[in-house]
């Protein structure tokens, strides 16, 4: 590699790679620069590629510079490239800024400007997650006392350009503003003494243990640890210990309570990875650091043929589930003087409880209190709009017009305050869907997903709007993605019902029955599911079951909508406006209801 003279700072597409500060910064719409959550090895690889902008670098050249003197598997480089693309390409409409040349290597294609400013900037804002390093009395950066940042990995050649003082400036700048967001939680001067309460929604993801007999598989366990740390840091109000500090506990283990005290966190996530042949098993547990009690335990068994797709799926699923579990756990903790965040957490927890109709009103009251306490809160607006729009879409409100008008107002305010907020875009999509503006809703759901809003409903509702606009073939992959991320979502029955409708319209009767039965098991009183299941049973030759489901649909309905074919068509074509869909309903759903015994008039 013929290196150019290195500059202190590299600028490209709204990012700034600052050698003196030792971090990557992203410029917001307010022109402030905020640190981006990336591991040190990913920063090394980025520096190597960006320094040689436009040049094709082989894998061997990159790995020799990023892992000097170490023999590592090629997958380690692919892991870091994947992490970089998730960050750098989030707002790119076209191809990645890191180009892959098959069989040859990688090229950094984004234009790069090199500069050597006279002094480090100080106007840093936090990324939204915690920065956990300790600052000693003499101003030095210190991780866990007496332990190197990554005992298992020597510093790379690229990492040597990050001087200690520069890192301190970056960490101090971020810490000052993170402290404000943590509502009074004080900065730790030289180590956390355990006497102050840990921040709400605070967690450390400990290094996943490699249980395989194949030591090189450690790279996959490490990648999961780093990916989960990054994904958790994107959740609003989440305080996440950096993976560099978390890795110090691999060679220096400690019990959960000690970890909680040393790092000042409420929760600890532990996990293990075991690979056997073509199968891989991942075990995880979330632990209350104060009581050492298991709050959530789960495992994943998957085919390991595509490890990168598997990593993304598991990372997204765990991050979504952790968000829900942490919200519930923190909402259940007593607070003598609840603040806005307390009420947001309680409102979210109430919204998730079953049955939803009985809890929407209480959730909305709690979220209104949050907004009253903090009128500038984007999160309170988002969740309040979320609850209002959802109960309208589920027809579980007596005031749909007022609810949707209020939700629309809240979403408008949230997007004014935070134009790129993924949750706000999702809520706008829901409002537009409730207003039957399906074409307009699609880009809002897509914007939510592009901003890493890791919510199963974003995939599910995008898929349903695709259906309602005639793109039937796009639906099931999106619904299945929602199922993979949120297999315990309280509204899973809706996703299964949408899959069932598409399968039915495609004349896949057995698949439709399987999906509708799952939806019925989740939503026993969901009248539409009963009617669709009746039609599917009839088309599948199960006449007795068809008659029973139709009778149950008629019993549950309080407006006689299932009294005749003509009445069903009125309601059906009002809900599904596309002519293409009408024709498919006629030959499947309507034909099935006839076979189940429904009269024409």
KAMO-V427262 format. One record per pair of residues at least 6 apart in sequence whose C-alpha atoms are under 6 Angstrom apart, sorted by the first residue. I is the first residue (numbers start at 1). J is the second residue. D is the distance in Angstrom with one decimal. If there is no record, write none. Layout:
i: [I & I]
j: [J & J]
d: [D & D]
This chain:
i: [7 & 7 & 7 & 8 & 8 & 9 & 9 & 9 & 9 & 10 & 10 & 10 & 10 & 11 & 11 & 12 & 12 & 14 & 14 & 15 & 15 & 16 & 16 & 17 & 19 & 20 & 20 & 21 & 21 & 21 & 22 & 22 & 24 & 24 & 25 & 25 & 25 & 25 & 26 & 26 & 27 & 33 & 34 & 34 & 34 & 34 & 35 & 37 & 42 & 44 & 44 & 44 & 49 & 50 & 53 & 54 & 54 & 54 & 55 & 56 & 56 & 57 & 57 & 58 & 58 & 59 & 65 & 66 & 66 & 66 & 67 & 68 & 89 & 97 & 97 & 97 & 98 & 98 & 99 & 99 & 100 & 124 & 125 & 126 & 126 & 126 & 129 & 129 & 129 & 129 & 130 & 130 & 132 & 133 & 133 & 134 & 134 & 134 & 134 & 135 & 135 & 135 & 135 & 136 & 141 & 149 & 149 & 149 & 150 & 150 & 192 & 194 & 198 & 198 & 198 & 201 & 202 & 202 & 202 & 202 & 202 & 203 & 203 & 203 & 203 & 204 & 204 & 204 & 205 & 206 & 206 & 207 & 207 & 208 & 208 & 208 & 209 & 210 & 210 & 210 & 211 & 211 & 212 & 212 & 226 & 228 & 232 & 233 & 256 & 257 & 257 & 260 & 266 & 267 & 267 & 267 & 268 & 268 & 269 & 269 & 270 & 270 & 271 & 271 & 272 & 272 & 273 & 273 & 274 & 274 & 278 & 278 & 279 & 279 & 279 & 280 & 280 & 280 & 281 & 281 & 282 & 282 & 283 & 284 & 284 & 285 & 285 & 286 & 286 & 286 & 287 & 287 & 287 & 316 & 317 & 327 & 328 & 331 & 331 & 340 & 340 & 340 & 343 & 343 & 344 & 344 & 347 & 347 & 347 & 350 & 350 & 351 & 351 & 357 & 367 & 371 & 378 & 381 & 382 & 385 & 386 & 388 & 389 & 389 & 391 & 392 & 393 & 411 & 411 & 422 & 422 & 422 & 425 & 425 & 426 & 426 & 429 & 429 & 429 & 432 & 438 & 442 & 445 & 445 & 456 & 456 & 456 & 459 & 459 & 460 & 460 & 463 & 463 & 476 & 493 & 493 & 493 & 496 & 496 & 497 & 497 & 500 & 500 & 500 & 503 & 504 & 505 & 505 & 513 & 516 & 527 & 530 & 530 & 531 & 531 & 534 & 534 & 534 & 535 & 535 & 535 & 537 & 538 & 538 & 538 & 538 & 539 & 546 & 547 & 554 & 561 & 561 & 562 & 564 & 564 & 564 & 564 & 565 & 566 & 566]
j: [114 & 115 & 116 & 19 & 116 & 17 & 18 & 114 & 115 & 16 & 17 & 113 & 114 & 112 & 113 & 111 & 112 & 26 & 27 & 25 & 26 & 24 & 25 & 24 & 162 & 162 & 166 & 166 & 167 & 170 & 162 & 167 & 35 & 36 & 33 & 34 & 35 & 36 & 33 & 34 & 33 & 124 & 124 & 125 & 126 & 127 & 127 & 230 & 80 & 66 & 158 & 159 & 108 & 108 & 108 & 107 & 108 & 109 & 107 & 106 & 107 & 105 & 106 & 104 & 105 & 105 & 157 & 156 & 157 & 158 & 156 & 156 & 96 & 108 & 109 & 110 & 107 & 108 & 106 & 107 & 106 & 173 & 174 & 174 & 177 & 178 & 233 & 238 & 239 & 240 & 239 & 240 & 241 & 142 & 143 & 142 & 143 & 190 & 191 & 141 & 142 & 189 & 190 & 190 & 168 & 244 & 245 & 248 & 247 & 248 & 262 & 261 & 264 & 265 & 266 & 238 & 238 & 239 & 240 & 265 & 266 & 240 & 265 & 267 & 268 & 240 & 241 & 268 & 269 & 246 & 270 & 225 & 247 & 221 & 271 & 272 & 272 & 218 & 272 & 273 & 273 & 274 & 274 & 275 & 243 & 315 & 319 & 240 & 289 & 289 & 290 & 289 & 289 & 287 & 288 & 289 & 286 & 287 & 285 & 286 & 284 & 285 & 283 & 284 & 282 & 283 & 281 & 282 & 280 & 281 & 303 & 304 & 302 & 303 & 304 & 301 & 302 & 304 & 300 & 301 & 299 & 300 & 299 & 297 & 298 & 296 & 297 & 294 & 295 & 296 & 293 & 294 & 295 & 485 & 485 & 345 & 349 & 345 & 346 & 370 & 373 & 374 & 366 & 370 & 367 & 370 & 363 & 366 & 367 & 359 & 363 & 360 & 363 & 396 & 384 & 380 & 414 & 410 & 424 & 407 & 427 & 403 & 404 & 431 & 397 & 400 & 434 & 424 & 428 & 448 & 451 & 453 & 444 & 448 & 445 & 448 & 441 & 444 & 445 & 441 & 465 & 462 & 458 & 462 & 482 & 485 & 486 & 478 & 482 & 479 & 482 & 475 & 478 & 499 & 519 & 522 & 523 & 515 & 519 & 516 & 519 & 512 & 515 & 516 & 512 & 512 & 584 & 588 & 536 & 533 & 553 & 549 & 553 & 550 & 553 & 546 & 549 & 550 & 589 & 592 & 593 & 546 & 546 & 592 & 595 & 596 & 592 & 596 & 596 & 562 & 567 & 568 & 568 & 598 & 599 & 600 & 601 & 600 & 600 & 601]
d: [5.7 & 5.8 & 5.9 & 5.2 & 5.1 & 5.7 & 4.6 & 5.9 & 5.4 & 5.7 & 5.1 & 5.7 & 4.8 & 5.6 & 5.1 & 6.0 & 4.9 & 5.9 & 5.4 & 5.6 & 4.5 & 5.8 & 5.1 & 4.6 & 5.6 & 5.8 & 4.6 & 3.9 & 4.7 & 5.3 & 4.9 & 5.3 & 5.9 & 5.7 & 5.7 & 5.2 & 4.4 & 5.5 & 5.3 & 5.3 & 4.5 & 5.4 & 5.6 & 4.8 & 5.6 & 5.4 & 5.4 & 6.0 & 5.0 & 6.0 & 5.1 & 5.8 & 5.6 & 5.9 & 5.1 & 5.9 & 5.6 & 5.3 & 5.7 & 5.7 & 4.7 & 5.5 & 5.5 & 5.6 & 4.1 & 5.2 & 5.7 & 5.2 & 6.0 & 5.8 & 5.3 & 5.8 & 5.8 & 5.9 & 5.3 & 5.3 & 5.8 & 4.7 & 5.6 & 5.1 & 4.8 & 5.4 & 5.7 & 4.7 & 5.9 & 5.6 & 5.1 & 5.7 & 4.8 & 5.7 & 4.5 & 5.1 & 5.4 & 6.0 & 5.1 & 5.0 & 5.8 & 5.4 & 5.8 & 5.0 & 5.9 & 5.6 & 5.4 & 4.6 & 5.9 & 5.6 & 6.0 & 5.9 & 6.0 & 5.9 & 5.5 & 4.7 & 5.0 & 5.1 & 5.8 & 5.1 & 6.0 & 4.5 & 5.8 & 4.9 & 5.5 & 5.2 & 5.4 & 4.7 & 5.5 & 5.8 & 5.0 & 5.2 & 4.8 & 5.3 & 5.5 & 5.6 & 5.7 & 5.2 & 4.7 & 4.8 & 4.3 & 5.6 & 5.9 & 5.0 & 5.8 & 4.8 & 4.8 & 5.4 & 5.8 & 5.7 & 5.9 & 5.8 & 5.5 & 4.9 & 5.8 & 5.1 & 5.3 & 5.6 & 4.8 & 5.1 & 5.8 & 5.2 & 5.8 & 4.5 & 5.7 & 5.4 & 5.3 & 4.2 & 5.7 & 5.3 & 5.9 & 4.7 & 5.7 & 5.2 & 5.8 & 5.3 & 5.7 & 4.7 & 5.3 & 5.8 & 5.5 & 5.7 & 5.5 & 4.5 & 5.4 & 5.1 & 4.3 & 5.8 & 5.5 & 5.6 & 4.4 & 5.9 & 5.6 & 5.1 & 5.6 & 4.5 & 5.6 & 6.0 & 4.1 & 5.7 & 5.3 & 5.2 & 4.8 & 4.1 & 5.5 & 6.0 & 5.4 & 5.1 & 5.5 & 5.9 & 4.3 & 5.1 & 5.5 & 6.0 & 5.2 & 5.8 & 5.4 & 5.9 & 5.7 & 5.5 & 5.2 & 5.5 & 5.7 & 4.3 & 5.6 & 5.5 & 5.9 & 5.9 & 6.0 & 5.4 & 5.8 & 5.9 & 6.0 & 4.0 & 5.3 & 5.2 & 5.1 & 5.3 & 5.2 & 5.4 & 4.3 & 5.1 & 5.8 & 5.4 & 5.5 & 5.8 & 5.7 & 5.7 & 4.3 & 6.0 & 5.6 & 5.4 & 5.5 & 4.9 & 5.7 & 4.5 & 5.3 & 5.9 & 4.1 & 5.1 & 5.9 & 5.2 & 5.2 & 5.5 & 5.4 & 4.3 & 4.9 & 5.4 & 5.0 & 5.2 & 5.6 & 5.9 & 5.9 & 5.8 & 5.1 & 5.4 & 5.3 & 5.6 & 5.7 & 4.1 & 5.0 & 5.3 & 5.6 & 3.9 & 4.8 & 5.0 & 5.2 & 5.4 & 5.7 & 5.4 & 5.3 & 5.4 & 5.4 & 5.6 & 5.7 & 5.8 & 5.8 & 5.8 & 5.1 & 5.3 & 5.0 & 4.7 & 6.0 & 5.8]
